Amino acid sequence: MRTLHVTILLALFIWTMYALADTGKIRQKRAWIIDSFSIEEENPGPFPYILGKIELTRAYLVSFELQGQGIDKEPKDVLSINKDTGEIYVHGKVDYEAVDKSKKLKLQFEARNKSNNALDTRFGVEIKILDINDNPPLFQSAKYEVTVDESHLQGKEVLTVLASDKDDPSTKNGTLFFTIKSVTPKTDNAEFYIQQQGESGTIYFNGCLDYEKAQKYTILVEAKDDGEKIKLSSTCTLIVKILDKNNNLPEFSGKTGPGKVKERETGFEVLRLQVTDKDSPSSEAWNAKYTIQNDKKQFFKIETDPVTNEGILTVVKPMDYEEQSYQNLTISVQNEAPYFYCKVKKHVPNTMWELENIKNPGTSFPNLYKTIQVSINVEDVNDPPVFIPPLIEVVVMENIKVGTFITTFTAKDMDGSHINTFKFVKGEDIGEWITADAKTAQISTAKILDRESPFVVNSTYRATLYAVDDGVPPLTGTGTLIIHINDQNDNVPMLVVNNVDMCLSKEPTMANITAVDPDLPPYSSPFYFELLGDVKEKWRIDPGHGTTVNLVKENSVYSGYHLLQIKISDQQGCHVIQNLSVTVCDCSSNPNCHVTMVSGARIGAGAALIFVIAVLVLIAMFLMALLISCKTEKKMILMDEGLGYLVTTNTENPGTDCMVPAGVNVNQTDYSKEQNTVKVSSQANAVQSIPSTNIQVVCKGQQAVSQVQMQVRTDQTFQRSIRRSSTRSSYRGIRNVQRLLALQTSDKELDVYEPHCYADEDKFTTSAELDAISIPENDFHPAMLRNLDTGSTT
């Protein structure tokens, strides 16, 4: 009873649902039913043919519609559906490779009620495309090229090729395999094979590559699929070029050249060595590289001729026949590229072959290199003389006497087979200071050596001596003489500039004065400066010692031209008295007054006239001093008998019997018999001008130069100035000139005075006191000369 109730209820539910559907009052839910069909690509037909049928059972009629790929989407017009029966037709070929990755045609199916065109149902339909083997595998490139070294090892990758198949890779149609179809040329030293991994194939070889057997291999590689109905394939060509490497050692084949060298000869080609090599010419495997052995002193070098590959043996260091008459050398040869060796010992199928003594590139094989023994003869030639020692250094004191022996050179003949005689010739001697004996090579001084000479550098003088033998050809050896010259105090300080300009001022003013001395310490600076003459409260030096000091002018000094005497002493007491010209003017009114005053003093007619008068007065005073007698008249010495005569004597009593002429300063000069004359150098580049007036050079208490009379070195003007300064009256005349020039350059107007004539040059004054001395004929004794001033006058 319960079952009957359930059946009735189910029937009522179904009727109700059908009634609602029929009246359209309830909408049926969309149903997506996946139903699959399949089409084999490239099906030849005939077209159209029925692919399948979609069935839908309804109590009413429905209309079938189909949309999507193959109908209104690519590939279009391939499919259609019968709207009444639901049959699907195929109208053309379908290409598996042209469809997307899913390899399916996706469509949408709809069924509509014919009575009211209402949607009855809708679902998707997939039509699978079945692949056929219609595409062969294709290589990425039809031709591959690769270059491989001859030393490439077996089992090492040569090249990888790539191929692909458009057919379904999940089927045999899209599964491919690689095969080496052929290798050209075929050699017994190498066998190529390929290993596959997916769509790539890698080429390897077993054995050894040999450039001499094959410079290139052409390999044909095939890629074939595994189609069930048909198998498709394609090929590519692989070109493997072999690069020659050094698997052949060079071997000596001959030698050419003199095989001898003259002693001391360099840069000369001695031998050429020839080699043969089976490797490629002009390659690193063929280029020879030579090595010299047993040449400890490196007399030779060997280079490779880039064209012929010969070894060129050259002497680069002088050889001495007396030391060795021949030289034995061992020369080896190898190549620039490292040597390797590879030879097949046994062919082993499906695995790497057994190789004999395989060597990796870069391994050294010194025992395999070929060597050759050569002997080079040394020819004897005339050797130049050799000074022993080649350099002599001596130390001497400057100012040594001319002809002083310095040293003696010694030369030796280096030829053992014969003895040459030498002639010595002086070489470099820029000052002509030395002489050289042509036979003994004894060196002596030809001039006085002066350390301050421009030929001397750092107290050193350099000269050379040549020894010339009588060989054929005559050869020369050179010896060097270095003379170190010790300094003496043979120079005195000198003013760098002997004229100073100063401005007139109410306050003391200063100007720098500088002195130089070419001597070395302790014979030079610091110097001691001292002003001479009447300079009190007018001029002073501050400080009194140094190289550069200040000349201080007091405010009591008037404007004009002033001539000062300055004494400059070195550390040993050698000094010089120089004139210092000072021009003082009022710089506030005329900035260029110094130039004006000096020019006026030099070219003024009045100054020139006064100077001439002063010189004439000086000459007149000098002549008067010579003519005037300084002693009272002496009584005539009577001789008893015989002829009278005077006795020469060098004895001089102390004191003086001559009065000094008025106005002459006896302390002006300071020479004595024990004083040495000192050189006064112009001191090039240091002293700008040499004083043209009085200069006195004195050296008291200095360390004496042993028995050497020092010379005065200066120009002629300076020498004449020194000679003029040796007389007392000269200084007095200069002082008169100084006063006259001062008056000329002062601001005061000068009166014009007529010249006063003191005496005529050719007139002499007579005096009874100047009568001739008469000597009676009495006995004369030399002792009487001691009392000449005590007798009475007659």
C-alpha angles and dihedrals in degrees: 000000000000091000091053091054091053092049092051092049092049091049091050090050092051092047091048093050091047091048092050091048091049093050091044091233092125125046117224115232115251113261119207107197115180108217119172132214128176135215125194110228118246091016103174096215136180090237137255103034131163113260094183146303134258110216125198120174114214136154087231133050120270134193120227124220130181128191136172139056112010094025114048097353130059122321084040127196095015096113138035138173132220105239094210103039103026094233116154117217131199115217103179150359122301122211114218093203092052094059121086123266093280089062089216136112110231118207139170120228125202132182119199132189108253093212097060103003090240118159108260102176142342133196142152126261126202122197113196119215112223113217124227127193097265099132127066121214112270127208120229088237130016091217132033126189128192136168118220128187116244087236092060108135124235116257090033118120116263103179141335123222127198130211135170139191123212092208122099105294090205090065132059088255090071098038114101138188132201124227133175103231099183145353121205124228104024112218132177094226099066139029122192124213137171131227119202129216113174109304095346131082124198121207120221135164139212123219130019131316113230120191091197090060100040130005092184139021124204111204124189112207123192129202113197131177126220101237116172098221098026135004119220128197146171136193141218132199121237118199113199112189117199117220112211115242133181105283093131123068121219116247130203113250104173149322137233134189140077096286092212139088136196117241115265089015115131136178091034122138108236105174143000117212121204125209137181126218130180094208123098112295117250092014126119087252090058102036109101125225117198129204128196120217131187092034102117095161091047097233092155142045130192127209133182122247102229092211104042098024089230123148111240112207113203133178110233103168126054114256125209119222090203090059098042133355096200141016125215114210135186114209124191129189135207137155132267091240118068114261122242135178130209129166131166113243101175138001110231116191119237094001141061116299126245111257129201119237095333113197125195118233114266096036112133119237107182092159091059097054116105118240137193131199119226132177121207118201121213117218120214118239134170110289121214119244115269123215114225104233100015092208129042124189122196134178120219137166117249119250094035115158122277111262095032112152113244109173145315126242124218124207129189133205108233094197110103097194099057140012123235128202119232135221115200118218127183113243125181113014107143095178095043086232101143141047126210125206108233093219107031100030088226111163121214136166118269096183138018109281112235118193090201093057117120087236089067119084118193090344089305131117121195128206136163135215128203127212111202119192128205095239127126104283098018112238132202134220124197129220124188127217120200114192115196107202118207117216128248129191093256098132132065130210114273132193114254090211121017098194128069133186120212135175125238110250141162088233127060112273130201139213129186121245122187132196131194135197121191091210120102125244131313087031097056140037145041090065131199117231125201131173116222131206131025100341101128112135088000110067135010141166119238117214103016097213138042137072097281119029137171124257104211120205116202120219091251092072113104125220119269141069116325128188114204130185116222128189116210119189131186126218092277096051098257106140144174131212111218136176117244117199114212124187115199121187142151104271094181094070098035120019091195096048093119092063092045094051095047092047092048091049091052102044104025113122092217092054092049091051092049091049091053091050091049092052092050090050090050092052092047092051091049092052092047091052090056095047101045114087118228100200137066119253113279127219117256114257109233121214120212096214145337129038120320122236140175122241118222113231134174095197117115124186119226117267130034136269095197126087117223113242113255118271097021116125108224091197094055094098126040108197125136136177093258095051120108121226109243128210115249109205125200085224097217118232090011109061108053097193136012114228111253093207137060117336121172122191119198132167114190125185094353123151099275120242103237109259092320121133103215117223131226110241114196141102122286094261092055092047092052088049091055092049091051090050090058092077124074095220091055092065091048090053091050091051089053090051089049092054091047093050090048090054090046093053097042122103093243122100113248124223118233113244127190114239114261117223112218099178141336117255095233099043123090129197116234122217135175088231089066097058117133118271114247121202118202120223096258131129111286127207123185091231088070089073090070092066102041092122095053100061125098123252122251 
